[in-house]
Amino acid sequence: MADWSFLTNHARALLFIAQEPTARLRDLAAALDVTERTAYGIVADLADAGYVHKVKEGRRNRYQIQAHLPLPENVSRERTIGEVLSLLGVPKPKNPPVMTL
């Protein structure tokens, strides 16, 4: 098996979160084969960029993908996160986009 991947850990995390919006950071870290600290950093990066919105539900977080946002690369500005997730086989999220101020 190859020691590399076509998708970055950020992209893989986004896919995982789209499929498991209530997953714990521990679950994400295990799925990506990274430390919990690295998983936290990836989620923080995605949240800071606006691609993931964290909603506190009791003691846990629920993550909402902001599928309407464009990809960060200049070449791909015409594509949205939701379109890429759909291309990779992730069904469209049932929750509407969350608007933050």
Backbone atoms as SQL, in Angstrom:
CREATE TABLE atoms (id INTEGER PRIMARY KEY, chain TEXT, resi INTEGER, resn TEXT, atom TEXT, x REAL, y REAL, z REAL);
INSERT INTO atoms VALUES
  (1, 'A', 1, 'MET', 'N', 0.844, -1.183, 0.000),
  (2, 'A', 1, 'MET', 'CA', 0.000, 0.000, 0.000),
  (3, 'A', 1, 'MET', 'C', 0.887, 1.243, 0.000),
  (4, 'A', 2, 'ALA', 'N', 0.435, 2.285, -0.650),
  (5, 'A', 2, 'ALA', 'CA', 1.212, 3.522, -0.782),
  (6, 'A', 2, 'ALA', 'C', 1.277, 4.270, 0.548),
  (7, 'A', 3, 'ASP', 'N', 2.350, 5.035, 0.720),
  (8, 'A', 3, 'ASP', 'CA', 2.517, 5.859, 1.916),
  (9, 'A', 3, 'ASP', 'C', 2.000, 7.277, 1.706),
  (10, 'A', 4, 'TRP', 'N', 1.212, 7.469, 0.683),
  (11, 'A', 4, 'TRP', 'CA', 0.686, 8.801, 0.391),
  (12, 'A', 4, 'TRP', 'C', -0.785, 8.682, 0.015),
  (13, 'A', 5, 'SER', 'N', -1.438, 9.820, -0.114),
  (14, 'A', 5, 'SER', 'CA', -2.860, 9.841, -0.431),
  (15, 'A', 5, 'SER', 'C', -3.147, 10.978, -1.395),
  (16, 'A', 6, 'PHE', 'N', -4.164, 10.819, -2.206),
  (17, 'A', 6, 'PHE', 'CA', -4.584, 11.900, -3.093),
  (18, 'A', 6, 'PHE', 'C', -5.232, 13.035, -2.307),
  (19, 'A', 7, 'LEU', 'N', -5.803, 12.721, -1.172),
  (20, 'A', 7, 'LEU', 'CA', -6.495, 13.722, -0.363),
  (21, 'A', 7, 'LEU', 'C', -5.644, 14.110, 0.845),
  (22, 'A', 8, 'THR', 'N', -5.665, 15.379, 1.183),
  (23, 'A', 8, 'THR', 'CA', -4.969, 15.847, 2.380),
  (24, 'A', 8, 'THR', 'C', -5.732, 15.400, 3.622),
  (25, 'A', 9, 'ASN', 'N', -5.096, 15.507, 4.771),
  (26, 'A', 9, 'ASN', 'CA', -5.796, 15.189, 6.023),
  (27, 'A', 9, 'ASN', 'C', -6.978, 16.122, 6.238),
  (28, 'A', 10, 'HIS', 'N', -6.882, 17.358, 5.791),
  (29, 'A', 10, 'HIS', 'CA', -8.009, 18.285, 5.921),
  (30, 'A', 10, 'HIS', 'C', -9.200, 17.802, 5.079),
  (31, 'A', 11, 'ALA', 'N', -8.939, 17.361, 3.868),
  (32, 'A', 11, 'ALA', 'CA', -10.010, 16.850, 3.009),
  (33, 'A', 11, 'ALA', 'C', -10.591, 15.563, 3.586),
  (34, 'A', 12, 'ARG', 'N', -9.740, 14.694, 4.068),
  (35, 'A', 12, 'ARG', 'CA', -10.205, 13.446, 4.668),
  (36, 'A', 12, 'ARG', 'C', -11.028, 13.719, 5.920),
  (37, 'A', 13, 'ALA', 'N', -10.623, 14.714, 6.702),
  (38, 'A', 13, 'ALA', 'CA', -11.377, 15.094, 7.900),
  (39, 'A', 13, 'ALA', 'C', -12.744, 15.635, 7.510),
  (40, 'A', 14, 'LEU', 'N', -12.790, 16.448, 6.478),
  (41, 'A', 14, 'LEU', 'CA', -14.057, 17.000, 6.011),
  (42, 'A', 14, 'LEU', 'C', -14.994, 15.883, 5.571),
  (43, 'A', 15, 'LEU', 'N', -14.472, 14.901, 4.869),
  (44, 'A', 15, 'LEU', 'CA', -15.282, 13.744, 4.458),
  (45, 'A', 15, 'LEU', 'C', -15.804, 12.984, 5.675),
  (46, 'A', 16, 'PHE', 'N', -14.924, 12.747, 6.648),
  (47, 'A', 16, 'PHE', 'CA', -15.320, 12.016, 7.846),
  (48, 'A', 16, 'PHE', 'C', -16.410, 12.773, 8.605),
  (49, 'A', 17, 'ILE', 'N', -16.222, 14.076, 8.775),
  (50, 'A', 17, 'ILE', 'CA', -17.191, 14.896, 9.502),
  (51, 'A', 17, 'ILE', 'C', -18.525, 14.925, 8.766),
  (52, 'A', 18, 'ALA', 'N', -18.493, 14.979, 7.443),
  (53, 'A', 18, 'ALA', 'CA', -19.739, 14.984, 6.671),
  (54, 'A', 18, 'ALA', 'C', -20.526, 13.695, 6.892),
  (55, 'A', 19, 'GLN', 'N', -19.817, 12.591, 7.051),
  (56, 'A', 19, 'GLN', 'CA', -20.479, 11.307, 7.254),
  (57, 'A', 19, 'GLN', 'C', -20.817, 11.043, 8.721),
  (58, 'A', 20, 'GLU', 'N', -20.058, 11.629, 9.637),
  (59, 'A', 20, 'GLU', 'CA', -20.248, 11.399, 11.075),
  (60, 'A', 20, 'GLU', 'C', -20.231, 12.740, 11.816),
  (61, 'A', 21, 'PRO', 'N', -21.284, 13.559, 11.683),
  (62, 'A', 21, 'PRO', 'CA', -21.250, 14.901, 12.270),
  (63, 'A', 21, 'PRO', 'C', -21.195, 14.943, 13.801),
  (64, 'A', 22, 'THR', 'N', -21.496, 13.838, 14.467),
  (65, 'A', 22, 'THR', 'CA', -21.434, 13.826, 15.928),
  (66, 'A', 22, 'THR', 'C', -20.215, 13.079, 16.457),
  (67, 'A', 23, 'ALA', 'N', -19.304, 12.725, 15.568),
  (68, 'A', 23, 'ALA', 'CA', -18.112, 11.971, 15.979),
  (69, 'A', 23, 'ALA', 'C', -17.245, 12.802, 16.915),
  (70, 'A', 24, 'ARG', 'N', -16.539, 12.102, 17.806),
  (71, 'A', 24, 'ARG', 'CA', -15.601, 12.760, 18.712),
  (72, 'A', 24, 'ARG', 'C', -14.273, 12.963, 17.995),
  (73, 'A', 25, 'LEU', 'N', -13.466, 13.890, 18.512),
  (74, 'A', 25, 'LEU', 'CA', -12.133, 14.106, 17.951),
  (75, 'A', 25, 'LEU', 'C', -11.314, 12.822, 18.004),
  (76, 'A', 26, 'ARG', 'N', -11.523, 12.031, 19.027),
  (77, 'A', 26, 'ARG', 'CA', -10.827, 10.751, 19.156),
  (78, 'A', 26, 'ARG', 'C', -11.147, 9.837, 17.969),
  (79, 'A', 27, 'ASP', 'N', -12.418, 9.836, 17.557),
  (80, 'A', 27, 'ASP', 'CA', -12.836, 9.027, 16.413),
  (81, 'A', 27, 'ASP', 'C', -12.207, 9.547, 15.119),
  (82, 'A', 28, 'LEU', 'N', -12.184, 10.856, 14.977),
  (83, 'A', 28, 'LEU', 'CA', -11.576, 11.465, 13.799),
  (84, 'A', 28, 'LEU', 'C', -10.084, 11.143, 13.739),
  (85, 'A', 29, 'ALA', 'N', -9.413, 11.285, 14.863),
  (86, 'A', 29, 'ALA', 'CA', -7.976, 10.992, 14.927),
  (87, 'A', 29, 'ALA', 'C', -7.704, 9.546, 14.528),
  (88, 'A', 30, 'ALA', 'N', -8.513, 8.620, 15.018),
  (89, 'A', 30, 'ALA', 'CA', -8.328, 7.209, 14.687),
  (90, 'A', 30, 'ALA', 'C', -8.569, 6.968, 13.199),
  (91, 'A', 31, 'ALA', 'N', -9.587, 7.606, 12.643),
  (92, 'A', 31, 'ALA', 'CA', -9.901, 7.428, 11.223),
  (93, 'A', 31, 'ALA', 'C', -8.793, 7.971, 10.323),
  (94, 'A', 32, 'LEU', 'N', -8.161, 9.053, 10.748),
  (95, 'A', 32, 'LEU', 'CA', -7.096, 9.671, 9.950),
  (96, 'A', 32, 'LEU', 'C', -5.719, 9.119, 10.287),
  (97, 'A', 33, 'ASP', 'N', -5.653, 8.333, 11.353),
  (98, 'A', 33, 'ASP', 'CA', -4.385, 7.799, 11.847),
  (99, 'A', 33, 'ASP', 'C', -3.422, 8.930, 12.217),
  (100, 'A', 34, 'VAL', 'N', -3.970, 9.884, 12.997),
  (101, 'A', 34, 'VAL', 'CA', -3.186, 11.007, 13.520),
  (102, 'A', 34, 'VAL', 'C', -3.468, 11.119, 15.014),
  (103, 'A', 35, 'THR', 'N', -2.732, 11.979, 15.696),
  (104, 'A', 35, 'THR', 'CA', -2.979, 12.193, 17.120),
  (105, 'A', 35, 'THR', 'C', -4.245, 13.034, 17.315),
  (106, 'A', 36, 'GLU', 'N', -4.790, 12.985, 18.519),
  (107, 'A', 36, 'GLU', 'CA', -5.957, 13.811, 18.825),
  (108, 'A', 36, 'GLU', 'C', -5.621, 15.291, 18.705),
  (109, 'A', 37, 'ARG', 'N', -4.396, 15.654, 19.075),
  (110, 'A', 37, 'ARG', 'CA', -3.970, 17.052, 18.962),
  (111, 'A', 37, 'ARG', 'C', -3.963, 17.501, 17.496),
  (112, 'A', 38, 'THR', 'N', -3.482, 16.631, 16.607),
  (113, 'A', 38, 'THR', 'CA', -3.490, 16.941, 15.181),
  (114, 'A', 38, 'THR', 'C', -4.916, 17.045, 14.664),
  (115, 'A', 39, 'ALA', 'N', -5.784, 16.131, 15.084),
  (116, 'A', 39, 'ALA', 'CA', -7.191, 16.167, 14.676),
  (117, 'A', 39, 'ALA', 'C', -7.837, 17.466, 15.146),
  (118, 'A', 40, 'TYR', 'N', -7.539, 17.874, 16.363),
  (119, 'A', 40, 'TYR', 'CA', -8.070, 19.136, 16.888),
  (120, 'A', 40, 'TYR', 'C', -7.611, 20.301, 16.010),
  (121, 'A', 41, 'GLY', 'N', -6.336, 20.302, 15.638),
  (122, 'A', 41, 'GLY', 'CA', -5.799, 21.368, 14.798),
  (123, 'A', 41, 'GLY', 'C', -6.463, 21.417, 13.431),
  (124, 'A', 42, 'ILE', 'N', -6.722, 20.246, 12.861),
  (125, 'A', 42, 'ILE', 'CA', -7.380, 20.184, 11.556),
  (126, 'A', 42, 'ILE', 'C', -8.798, 20.738, 11.655),
  (127, 'A', 43, 'VAL', 'N', -9.543, 20.317, 12.677),
  (128, 'A', 43, 'VAL', 'CA', -10.907, 20.819, 12.854),
  (129, 'A', 43, 'VAL', 'C', -10.882, 22.324, 13.117),
  (130, 'A', 44, 'ALA', 'N', -9.931, 22.788, 13.896),
  (131, 'A', 44, 'ALA', 'CA', -9.804, 24.228, 14.156),
  (132, 'A', 44, 'ALA', 'C', -9.529, 24.981, 12.858),
  (133, 'A', 45, 'ASP', 'N', -8.648, 24.446, 12.021),
  (134, 'A', 45, 'ASP', 'CA', -8.368, 25.075, 10.717),
  (135, 'A', 45, 'ASP', 'C', -9.639, 25.163, 9.875),
  (136, 'A', 46, 'LEU', 'N', -10.383, 24.056, 9.805),
  (137, 'A', 46, 'LEU', 'CA', -11.614, 24.030, 9.007),
  (138, 'A', 46, 'LEU', 'C', -12.661, 24.985, 9.576),
  (139, 'A', 47, 'ALA', 'N', -12.755, 25.066, 10.907),
  (140, 'A', 47, 'ALA', 'CA', -13.705, 25.979, 11.537),
  (141, 'A', 47, 'ALA', 'C', -13.279, 27.434, 11.329),
  (142, 'A', 48, 'ASP', 'N', -11.997, 27.725, 11.491),
  (143, 'A', 48, 'ASP', 'CA', -11.498, 29.090, 11.297),
  (144, 'A', 48, 'ASP', 'C', -11.730, 29.569, 9.866),
  (145, 'A', 49, 'ALA', 'N', -11.627, 28.652, 8.912),
  (146, 'A', 49, 'ALA', 'CA', -11.850, 28.994, 7.507),
  (147, 'A', 49, 'ALA', 'C', -13.344, 29.078, 7.174),
  (148, 'A', 50, 'GLY', 'N', -14.198, 28.636, 8.107),
  (149, 'A', 50, 'GLY', 'CA', -15.639, 28.707, 7.902),
  (150, 'A', 50, 'GLY', 'C', -16.254, 27.487, 7.257),
  (151, 'A', 51, 'TYR', 'N', -15.471, 26.454, 6.985),
  (152, 'A', 51, 'TYR', 'CA', -15.985, 25.264, 6.308),
  (153, 'A', 51, 'TYR', 'C', -16.743, 24.327, 7.238),
  (154, 'A', 52, 'VAL', 'N', -16.463, 24.408, 8.526),
  (155, 'A', 52, 'VAL', 'CA', -17.137, 23.580, 9.521),
  (156, 'A', 52, 'VAL', 'C', -17.613, 24.508, 10.630),
  (157, 'A', 53, 'HIS', 'N', -18.846, 24.303, 11.049),
  (158, 'A', 53, 'HIS', 'CA', -19.408, 25.066, 12.165),
  (159, 'A', 53, 'HIS', 'C', -19.654, 24.099, 13.312),
  (160, 'A', 54, 'LYS', 'N', -19.116, 24.423, 14.497),
  (161, 'A', 54, 'LYS', 'CA', -19.310, 23.565, 15.670),
  (162, 'A', 54, 'LYS', 'C', -20.523, 24.046, 16.459),
  (163, 'A', 55, 'VAL', 'N', -21.404, 23.105, 16.789),
  (164, 'A', 55, 'VAL', 'CA', -22.578, 23.395, 17.600),
  (165, 'A', 55, 'VAL', 'C', -22.492, 22.518, 18.842),
  (166, 'A', 56, 'LYS', 'N', -22.523, 23.124, 20.012),
  (167, 'A', 56, 'LYS', 'CA', -22.440, 22.382, 21.263),
  (168, 'A', 56, 'LYS', 'C', -23.791, 21.731, 21.556),
  (169, 'A', 57, 'GLU', 'N', -23.775, 20.425, 21.790),
  (170, 'A', 57, 'GLU', 'CA', -24.973, 19.665, 22.178),
  (171, 'A', 57, 'GLU', 'C', -24.647, 18.925, 23.464),
  (172, 'A', 58, 'GLY', 'N', -24.994, 19.532, 24.579),
  (173, 'A', 58, 'GLY', 'CA', -24.634, 18.948, 25.869),
  (174, 'A', 58, 'GLY', 'C', -23.130, 19.011, 26.046),
  (175, 'A', 59, 'ARG', 'N', -22.513, 17.853, 26.283),
  (176, 'A', 59, 'ARG', 'CA', -21.062, 17.797, 26.454),
  (177, 'A', 59, 'ARG', 'C', -20.326, 17.509, 25.153),
  (178, 'A', 60, 'ARG', 'N', -21.060, 17.350, 24.077),
  (179, 'A', 60, 'ARG', 'CA', -20.455, 16.972, 22.791),
  (180, 'A', 60, 'ARG', 'C', -20.652, 18.081, 21.770),
  (181, 'A', 61, 'ASN', 'N', -19.919, 17.978, 20.694),
  (182, 'A', 61, 'ASN', 'CA', -20.069, 18.900, 19.570),
  (183, 'A', 61, 'ASN', 'C', -20.724, 18.174, 18.405),
  (184, 'A', 62, 'ARG', 'N', -21.517, 18.899, 17.668),
  (185, 'A', 62, 'ARG', 'CA', -22.041, 18.437, 16.385),
  (186, 'A', 62, 'ARG', 'C', -21.427, 19.376, 15.366),
  (187, 'A', 63, 'TYR', 'N', -20.921, 18.808, 14.298),
  (188, 'A', 63, 'TYR', 'CA', -20.261, 19.607, 13.270),
  (189, 'A', 63, 'TYR', 'C', -21.173, 19.736, 12.063),
  (190, 'A', 64, 'GLN', 'N', -21.274, 20.943, 11.535),
  (191, 'A', 64, 'GLN', 'CA', -22.083, 21.195, 10.348),
  (192, 'A', 64, 'GLN', 'C', -21.163, 21.691, 9.237),
  (193, 'A', 65, 'ILE', 'N', -21.203, 20.998, 8.126),
  (194, 'A', 65, 'ILE', 'CA', -20.407, 21.374, 6.962),
  (195, 'A', 65, 'ILE', 'C', -21.102, 22.542, 6.262),
  (196, 'A', 66, 'GLN', 'N', -20.347, 23.545, 5.924),
  (197, 'A', 66, 'GLN', 'CA', -20.868, 24.692, 5.184),
  (198, 'A', 66, 'GLN', 'C', -20.667, 24.418, 3.683),
  (199, 'A', 67, 'ALA', 'N', -21.540, 23.560, 3.150),
  (200, 'A', 67, 'ALA', 'CA', -21.385, 23.017, 1.804),
  (201, 'A', 67, 'ALA', 'C', -21.479, 24.072, 0.708),
  (202, 'A', 68, 'HIS', 'N', -22.038, 25.218, 1.009),
  (203, 'A', 68, 'HIS', 'CA', -22.212, 26.255, -0.001),
  (204, 'A', 68, 'HIS', 'C', -20.937, 27.072, -0.254),
  (205, 'A', 69, 'LEU', 'N', -19.931, 26.918, 0.593),
  (206, 'A', 69, 'LEU', 'CA', -18.714, 27.712, 0.459),
  (207, 'A', 69, 'LEU', 'C', -17.823, 27.187, -0.667),
  (208, 'A', 70, 'PRO', 'N', -17.108, 28.093, -1.341),
  (209, 'A', 70, 'PRO', 'CA', -16.210, 27.651, -2.419),
  (210, 'A', 70, 'PRO', 'C', -14.955, 27.000, -1.860),
  (211, 'A', 71, 'LEU', 'N', -14.304, 26.220, -2.695),
  (212, 'A', 71, 'LEU', 'CA', -13.011, 25.635, -2.324),
  (213, 'A', 71, 'LEU', 'C', -11.990, 26.759, -2.153),
  (214, 'A', 72, 'PRO', 'N', -10.981, 26.552, -1.324),
  (215, 'A', 72, 'PRO', 'CA', -10.022, 27.629, -1.079),
  (216, 'A', 72, 'PRO', 'C', -9.034, 27.883, -2.218),
  (217, 'A', 73, 'GLU', 'N', -8.856, 26.931, -3.125),
  (218, 'A', 73, 'GLU', 'CA', -7.887, 27.104, -4.201),
  (219, 'A', 73, 'GLU', 'C', -8.424, 28.068, -5.255),
  (220, 'A', 74, 'ASN', 'N', -7.560, 28.923, -5.764),
  (221, 'A', 74, 'ASN', 'CA', -7.961, 29.881, -6.794),
  (222, 'A', 74, 'ASN', 'C', -8.464, 29.196, -8.056),
  (223, 'A', 75, 'VAL', 'N', -7.858, 28.077, -8.422),
  (224, 'A', 75, 'VAL', 'CA', -8.238, 27.354, -9.633),
  (225, 'A', 75, 'VAL', 'C', -9.651, 26.802, -9.520),
  (226, 'A', 76, 'SER', 'N', -10.089, 26.461, -8.305),
  (227, 'A', 76, 'SER', 'CA', -11.358, 25.768, -8.102),
  (228, 'A', 76, 'SER', 'C', -12.441, 26.658, -7.510),
  (229, 'A', 77, 'ARG', 'N', -12.328, 27.939, -7.581),
  (230, 'A', 77, 'ARG', 'CA', -13.295, 28.840, -6.943),
  (231, 'A', 77, 'ARG', 'C', -14.733, 28.610, -7.391),
  (232, 'A', 78, 'GLU', 'N', -14.914, 28.085, -8.601),
  (233, 'A', 78, 'GLU', 'CA', -16.282, 27.893, -9.071),
  (234, 'A', 78, 'GLU', 'C', -16.941, 26.656, -8.462),
  (235, 'A', 79, 'ARG', 'N', -16.216, 25.831, -7.747),
  (236, 'A', 79, 'ARG', 'CA', -16.752, 24.627, -7.109),
  (237, 'A', 79, 'ARG', 'C', -16.956, 24.874, -5.615),
  (238, 'A', 80, 'THR', 'N', -17.995, 24.248, -5.068),
  (239, 'A', 80, 'THR', 'CA', -18.261, 24.387, -3.638),
  (240, 'A', 80, 'THR', 'C', -17.846, 23.124, -2.899),
  (241, 'A', 81, 'ILE', 'N', -17.746, 23.244, -1.601),
  (242, 'A', 81, 'ILE', 'CA', -17.432, 22.099, -0.749),
  (243, 'A', 81, 'ILE', 'C', -18.477, 21.000, -0.947),
  (244, 'A', 82, 'GLY', 'N', -19.744, 21.390, -1.005),
  (245, 'A', 82, 'GLY', 'CA', -20.815, 20.417, -1.185),
  (246, 'A', 82, 'GLY', 'C', -20.691, 19.634, -2.477),
  (247, 'A', 83, 'GLU', 'N', -20.266, 20.298, -3.558),
  (248, 'A', 83, 'GLU', 'CA', -20.099, 19.606, -4.831),
  (249, 'A', 83, 'GLU', 'C', -18.983, 18.569, -4.757),
  (250, 'A', 84, 'VAL', 'N', -17.907, 18.913, -4.085),
  (251, 'A', 84, 'VAL', 'CA', -16.786, 17.972, -3.942),
  (252, 'A', 84, 'VAL', 'C', -17.197, 16.788, -3.076),
  (253, 'A', 85, 'LEU', 'N', -17.888, 17.063, -1.963),
  (254, 'A', 85, 'LEU', 'CA', -18.349, 15.971, -1.104),
  (255, 'A', 85, 'LEU', 'C', -19.293, 15.052, -1.871),
  (256, 'A', 86, 'SER', 'N', -20.168, 15.624, -2.671),
  (257, 'A', 86, 'SER', 'CA', -21.091, 14.823, -3.473),
  (258, 'A', 86, 'SER', 'C', -20.333, 13.958, -4.481),
  (259, 'A', 87, 'LEU', 'N', -19.321, 14.528, -5.107),
  (260, 'A', 87, 'LEU', 'CA', -18.498, 13.785, -6.062),
  (261, 'A', 87, 'LEU', 'C', -17.820, 12.587, -5.392),
  (262, 'A', 88, 'LEU', 'N', -17.452, 12.750, -4.125),
  (263, 'A', 88, 'LEU', 'CA', -16.781, 11.682, -3.390),
  (264, 'A', 88, 'LEU', 'C', -17.762, 10.725, -2.714),
  (265, 'A', 89, 'GLY', 'N', -19.055, 10.885, -3.003),
  (266, 'A', 89, 'GLY', 'CA', -20.046, 9.925, -2.530),
  (267, 'A', 89, 'GLY', 'C', -20.708, 10.254, -1.212),
  (268, 'A', 90, 'VAL', 'N', -20.530, 11.464, -0.699),
  (269, 'A', 90, 'VAL', 'CA', -21.160, 11.854, 0.556),
  (270, 'A', 90, 'VAL', 'C', -22.510, 12.487, 0.231),
  (271, 'A', 91, 'PRO', 'N', -23.607, 11.983, 0.814),
  (272, 'A', 91, 'PRO', 'CA', -24.913, 12.568, 0.525),
  (273, 'A', 91, 'PRO', 'C', -24.996, 14.009, 1.021),
  (274, 'A', 92, 'LYS', 'N', -25.865, 14.770, 0.389),
  (275, 'A', 92, 'LYS', 'CA', -26.049, 16.174, 0.755),
  (276, 'A', 92, 'LYS', 'C', -26.523, 16.266, 2.203),
  (277, 'A', 93, 'PRO', 'N', -25.935, 17.190, 3.014),
  (278, 'A', 93, 'PRO', 'CA', -26.346, 17.321, 4.409),
  (279, 'A', 93, 'PRO', 'C', -27.813, 17.722, 4.511),
  (280, 'A', 94, 'LYS', 'N', -28.482, 17.205, 5.527),
  (281, 'A', 94, 'LYS', 'CA', -29.894, 17.505, 5.727),
  (282, 'A', 94, 'LYS', 'C', -30.093, 18.855, 6.396),
  (283, 'A', 95, 'ASN', 'N', -29.062, 19.336, 7.101),
  (284, 'A', 95, 'ASN', 'CA', -29.203, 20.599, 7.808),
  (285, 'A', 95, 'ASN', 'C', -28.902, 21.764, 6.858),
  (286, 'A', 96, 'PRO', 'N', -29.633, 22.881, 6.996),
  (287, 'A', 96, 'PRO', 'CA', -29.371, 24.041, 6.149),
  (288, 'A', 96, 'PRO', 'C', -28.064, 24.716, 6.546),
  (289, 'A', 97, 'PRO', 'N', -27.496, 25.524, 5.636),
  (290, 'A', 97, 'PRO', 'CA', -26.262, 26.235, 5.990),
  (291, 'A', 97, 'PRO', 'C', -26.476, 27.143, 7.199),
  (292, 'A', 98, 'VAL', 'N', -25.491, 27.231, 8.050),
  (293, 'A', 98, 'VAL', 'CA', -25.557, 28.092, 9.224),
  (294, 'A', 98, 'VAL', 'C', -24.852, 29.392, 8.877),
  (295, 'A', 99, 'MET', 'N', -25.524, 30.482, 9.080),
  (296, 'A', 99, 'MET', 'CA', -24.923, 31.783, 8.802),
  (297, 'A', 99, 'MET', 'C', -24.379, 32.330, 10.118),
  (298, 'A', 100, 'THR', 'N', -23.103, 32.682, 10.131),
  (299, 'A', 100, 'THR', 'CA', -22.490, 33.249, 11.324),
  (300, 'A', 100, 'THR', 'C', -22.075, 34.676, 11.026),
  (301, 'A', 101, 'LEU', 'N', -22.117, 35.472, 12.048),
  (302, 'A', 101, 'LEU', 'CA', -21.724, 36.879, 11.894),
  (303, 'A', 101, 'LEU', 'C', -20.337, 37.116, 12.378);
